Amino acid sequence: MLFFRYSPVTSSLALAALATSLTVQADSLDAARSTQAHTNQVAKTAQIKIDKNSDQSFQLQAQVEQLQAQVDNLTIYQQHLTKLVASQEQEKIATQAQIEEIAKTRQGVVPLMYYMLDGYKSLIHQGTPVRMASREQRLADLELLMGRADISEAEKYRRILEAYQIEIDYGTKLGSYEGEITLANNDTRQVDLLYLGRVSLLARSKDTEHIWLWVQASKQWQAVDSSQRVEINKAYALASKQQAPSLLNLPLSLSKLESQTKAQEQDQSQTLEAK
């Protein structure tokens, strides 16, 4: 059996060695803890970056999807515009064809309108002179209208037809108006004129004492016999809507040719609605 002898020097060395060992262990532990803390911080920072990058990735993905949707919409819209352009091209071709057709039609319509104006002028100057002032003014307006570039051919044609329609009304209605006549002796009178279509044109003095008939054959005013005054005054009352419609027996303002062809109609009575 071995026995160690206790020695103060040996004990001191042992304690010193133990203390040194404990100090080294403590330093190592602190270093380990520091390393762990640093590692944790690095890991935390890395995680934050990862999370941030992940959010950015989601945002970028959302932007990509949004841009893709816009691209899809633009593609559809482009296809739509392509169809519209194709349709407009077809309409352009059709419109051009219509323009060419209108140009051809205009070449025929314009001369026709001038022929119609010539006929209208003849109707005014050769027929019974009913409402001559307004008719001549209408003719002058139409002649001026034909030379205006800012008025369409369709409107010009419509206005000419309108003038003819007014002439038709003059030929089928009973009406009266104020005016002035010149008698055979060049005496002028302010009178009330009465027309029954185109077959009878009468003038009555303002005092109703004198009545004249327009004779188309001689193109003059001729005094009417007083025996017809009652019937003529009835016609004036009817034209003024002062009397109910009834049969009228009036002298006729026929041309020479019309007088020959209608000799048997001298006593003809006509019932026409007052204009």
C-alpha positions as CSV (number, residue, x, y, z in Angstrom):
1,M,0.0,0.0,0.0
2,L,1.4,3.4,-1.1
3,F,1.0,6.4,1.1
4,F,1.4,10.0,-0.2
5,R,2.8,12.4,2.0
6,Y,1.0,15.7,2.3
7,S,3.1,18.6,1.3
8,P,2.0,22.3,1.4
9,V,3.9,23.1,-1.9
10,T,2.1,20.3,-3.7
11,S,-1.3,21.5,-2.5
12,S,-0.6,25.0,-3.7
13,L,0.4,23.8,-7.1
14,A,-2.7,21.7,-7.3
15,L,-5.0,24.6,-6.4
16,A,-3.2,26.8,-8.9
17,A,-3.7,24.3,-11.6
18,L,-7.4,23.9,-10.7
19,A,-7.9,27.6,-10.6
20,T,-6.3,28.0,-14.0
21,S,-8.5,25.1,-15.4
22,L,-11.6,26.7,-14.0
23,T,-10.7,30.1,-15.5
24,V,-10.1,28.6,-18.9
25,Q,-13.4,26.8,-18.7
26,A,-15.2,30.0,-17.8
27,D,-13.6,31.8,-20.7
28,S,-14.6,29.0,-23.0
29,L,-18.1,29.1,-21.8
30,D,-18.4,32.9,-22.3
31,A,-16.9,32.5,-25.8
32,A,-19.4,29.8,-26.5
33,R,-22.3,31.9,-25.3
34,S,-21.0,34.9,-27.4
35,T,-20.7,32.7,-30.4
36,Q,-24.2,31.3,-29.8
37,A,-25.6,34.8,-29.4
38,H,-23.8,36.0,-32.6
39,T,-25.1,32.9,-34.4
40,N,-28.6,33.6,-33.2
41,Q,-28.4,37.2,-34.4
42,V,-27.0,36.2,-37.7
43,A,-29.8,33.6,-38.1
44,K,-32.4,36.2,-37.1
45,T,-31.0,38.7,-39.6
46,A,-30.9,36.1,-42.2
47,Q,-34.5,35.1,-41.5
48,I,-35.6,38.8,-41.7
49,K,-33.9,39.0,-45.1
50,I,-35.5,35.8,-46.2
51,D,-38.9,37.0,-45.1
52,K,-38.3,40.4,-46.8
53,N,-37.2,38.6,-50.0
54,S,-40.2,36.4,-49.7
55,D,-42.5,39.4,-49.5
56,Q,-40.8,41.0,-52.5
57,S,-41.1,37.7,-54.3
58,F,-44.9,37.7,-53.7
59,Q,-45.2,41.3,-54.7
60,L,-43.2,40.7,-57.9
61,Q,-45.4,37.6,-58.6
62,A,-48.5,39.7,-58.1
63,Q,-47.1,42.4,-60.4
64,V,-46.3,39.8,-63.0
65,E,-49.8,38.4,-62.9
66,Q,-51.3,41.9,-63.1
67,L,-49.1,42.7,-66.1
68,Q,-50.0,39.4,-67.7
69,A,-53.7,40.3,-67.3
70,Q,-53.1,43.6,-68.9
71,V,-51.3,42.0,-71.8
72,D,-54.3,39.6,-72.2
73,N,-56.7,42.5,-72.2
74,L,-54.6,44.4,-74.7
75,T,-54.4,41.4,-76.9
76,I,-58.2,41.1,-76.9
77,Y,-58.6,44.9,-77.5
78,Q,-56.1,44.7,-80.4
79,Q,-58.1,41.9,-81.9
80,H,-61.3,44.0,-81.5
81,L,-59.6,47.0,-83.2
82,T,-58.4,44.8,-86.0
83,K,-62.0,43.8,-86.7
84,L,-63.1,47.4,-86.5
85,V,-60.5,48.5,-88.9
86,A,-61.5,45.7,-91.3
87,S,-65.1,46.8,-91.0
88,Q,-64.3,50.4,-91.5
89,E,-62.3,49.5,-94.6
90,Q,-65.4,47.8,-96.0
91,E,-67.6,50.8,-95.1
92,K,-65.1,53.1,-96.7
93,I,-65.3,51.0,-99.9
94,A,-69.1,51.0,-99.8
95,T,-69.2,54.8,-99.0
96,Q,-66.9,55.5,-101.9
97,A,-69.2,53.6,-104.2
98,Q,-72.2,55.5,-102.8
99,I,-70.3,58.8,-103.4
100,E,-69.6,57.9,-107.0
101,E,-73.3,56.9,-107.4
102,I,-74.4,60.2,-105.9
103,A,-72.1,62.1,-108.2
104,K,-73.7,60.3,-111.2
105,T,-77.2,61.0,-109.7
106,R,-76.3,64.7,-109.2
107,Q,-75.3,65.0,-112.8
108,G,-78.8,64.0,-113.7
109,V,-80.6,65.8,-110.9
110,V,-79.1,69.2,-111.3
111,P,-80.3,69.7,-115.0
112,L,-83.6,68.3,-113.9
113,M,-84.0,71.0,-111.2
114,Y,-83.2,73.7,-113.8
115,Y,-85.9,72.2,-116.1
116,M,-88.3,72.2,-113.2
117,L,-87.5,75.9,-112.5
118,D,-88.2,76.8,-116.1
119,G,-91.5,75.0,-115.9
120,Y,-92.3,76.7,-112.6
121,K,-91.5,80.1,-114.2
122,S,-93.8,79.3,-117.1
123,L,-96.5,78.3,-114.7
124,I,-96.3,81.6,-112.9
125,H,-96.2,83.9,-116.0
126,Q,-98.5,82.0,-118.3
127,G,-101.2,80.9,-115.8
128,T,-103.8,82.8,-113.8
129,P,-101.9,85.5,-111.9
130,V,-102.9,84.3,-108.4
131,R,-100.7,85.7,-105.6
132,M,-98.1,86.9,-108.1
133,A,-95.9,88.8,-105.6
134,S,-95.3,85.8,-103.4
135,R,-94.9,83.4,-106.3
136,E,-92.4,85.6,-108.1
137,Q,-90.5,86.0,-104.8
138,R,-90.5,82.3,-104.3
139,L,-89.1,81.8,-107.8
140,A,-86.3,84.4,-107.2
141,D,-85.4,82.7,-103.9
142,L,-85.2,79.3,-105.7
143,E,-83.0,80.8,-108.5
144,L,-80.7,82.3,-105.9
145,L,-80.7,79.0,-103.9
146,M,-79.5,77.0,-106.9
147,G,-76.2,79.0,-107.0
148,R,-75.4,78.4,-103.3
149,A,-72.7,75.9,-102.5
150,D,-73.6,75.6,-98.8
151,I,-77.0,74.1,-99.6
152,S,-77.2,70.4,-100.5
153,E,-78.7,69.3,-103.8
154,A,-81.3,67.3,-101.8
155,E,-82.4,70.5,-100.0
156,K,-82.6,72.4,-103.3
157,Y,-84.7,69.6,-104.8
158,R,-87.0,69.6,-101.7
159,R,-87.5,73.3,-102.0
160,I,-88.5,73.1,-105.6
161,L,-90.9,70.3,-104.9
162,E,-92.4,72.4,-102.1
163,A,-92.9,75.3,-104.5
164,Y,-94.7,72.9,-106.9
165,Q,-96.9,71.7,-104.0
166,I,-97.9,75.3,-103.2
167,E,-98.9,75.7,-106.9
168,I,-101.0,72.5,-106.7
169,D,-102.7,74.0,-103.6
170,Y,-103.5,77.2,-105.6
171,G,-105.1,75.1,-108.3
172,T,-107.4,73.2,-105.9
173,K,-108.5,75.6,-103.2
174,L,-110.6,78.7,-102.6
175,G,-108.8,81.6,-101.1
176,S,-108.7,85.4,-100.8
177,Y,-106.1,88.1,-100.2
178,E,-105.5,91.8,-100.6
179,G,-103.7,93.2,-103.6
180,E,-103.5,95.7,-106.4
181,I,-104.7,95.4,-109.9
182,T,-104.2,97.5,-113.1
183,L,-107.3,97.9,-115.3
184,A,-107.3,98.3,-119.1
185,N,-107.1,102.1,-118.8
186,N,-104.0,101.8,-116.6
187,D,-106.0,102.7,-113.5
188,T,-104.8,100.9,-110.4
189,R,-107.1,99.7,-107.6
190,Q,-106.6,98.3,-104.2
191,V,-108.8,95.3,-104.1
192,D,-109.7,92.0,-102.4
193,L,-108.8,89.2,-104.7
194,L,-110.6,85.8,-104.8
195,Y,-109.4,82.7,-106.5
196,L,-111.2,79.4,-107.1
197,G,-108.4,77.1,-108.1
198,R,-107.0,78.3,-111.4
199,V,-110.4,78.6,-113.2
200,S,-111.6,81.8,-111.6
201,L,-109.8,85.0,-110.4
202,L,-111.9,87.9,-109.2
203,A,-111.2,91.3,-107.7
204,R,-113.6,93.3,-105.6
205,S,-113.2,97.0,-104.6
206,K,-112.9,97.8,-101.0
207,D,-116.4,99.3,-101.0
208,T,-117.7,96.1,-102.6
209,E,-119.4,98.1,-105.3
210,H,-117.2,97.0,-108.2
211,I,-116.1,93.5,-109.2
212,W,-113.7,92.5,-112.0
213,L,-112.9,89.1,-113.5
214,W,-109.5,88.2,-114.9
215,V,-109.8,87.1,-118.5
216,Q,-106.9,84.8,-119.3
217,A,-107.4,85.0,-123.0
218,S,-106.8,88.8,-123.1
219,K,-104.9,88.9,-119.9
220,Q,-107.0,91.8,-118.7
221,W,-109.5,92.7,-116.0
222,Q,-113.1,92.9,-117.1
223,A,-116.0,94.3,-115.2
224,V,-118.5,91.7,-113.9
225,D,-122.2,92.3,-114.3
226,S,-123.9,93.3,-111.1
227,S,-126.3,90.3,-111.4
228,Q,-123.5,88.0,-110.3
229,R,-122.6,90.1,-107.3
230,V,-124.6,88.1,-104.8
231,E,-123.0,84.8,-105.7
232,I,-119.5,86.4,-105.8
233,N,-120.0,87.9,-102.4
234,K,-121.0,84.5,-101.1
235,A,-117.8,83.1,-102.4
236,Y,-115.8,85.9,-100.5
237,A,-117.7,85.0,-97.3
238,L,-116.9,81.4,-97.8
239,A,-113.2,82.1,-98.4
240,S,-113.1,84.2,-95.2
241,K,-114.8,81.2,-93.4
242,Q,-117.8,83.4,-92.6
243,Q,-120.1,80.9,-94.3
244,A,-120.5,77.2,-94.4
245,P,-119.3,75.4,-97.6
246,S,-121.8,75.4,-100.4
247,L,-122.1,75.3,-104.1
248,L,-120.6,78.3,-106.0
249,N,-121.6,79.6,-109.4
250,L,-118.7,81.9,-110.5
251,P,-117.5,83.2,-113.8
252,L,-114.4,81.5,-115.1
253,S,-111.0,83.0,-116.1
254,L,-110.2,80.5,-118.8
255,S,-107.7,80.9,-121.6
256,K,-109.0,80.9,-125.2
257,L,-108.1,77.3,-125.6
258,E,-109.7,76.4,-122.4
259,S,-112.8,78.3,-123.3
260,Q,-113.2,76.3,-126.5
261,T,-112.7,72.9,-124.8
262,K,-114.9,73.8,-121.8
263,A,-117.7,75.8,-123.5
264,Q,-120.2,73.5,-122.0
265,E,-118.9,74.1,-118.5
266,Q,-119.6,77.9,-118.3
267,D,-122.3,77.3,-115.8
268,Q,-120.3,74.8,-113.8
269,S,-120.5,75.1,-110.0
270,Q,-117.7,73.9,-107.9
271,T,-117.5,73.3,-104.2
272,L,-114.0,73.8,-102.8
273,E,-112.8,74.1,-99.3
274,A,-111.6,77.6,-98.3
275,K,-107.9,77.8,-98.0
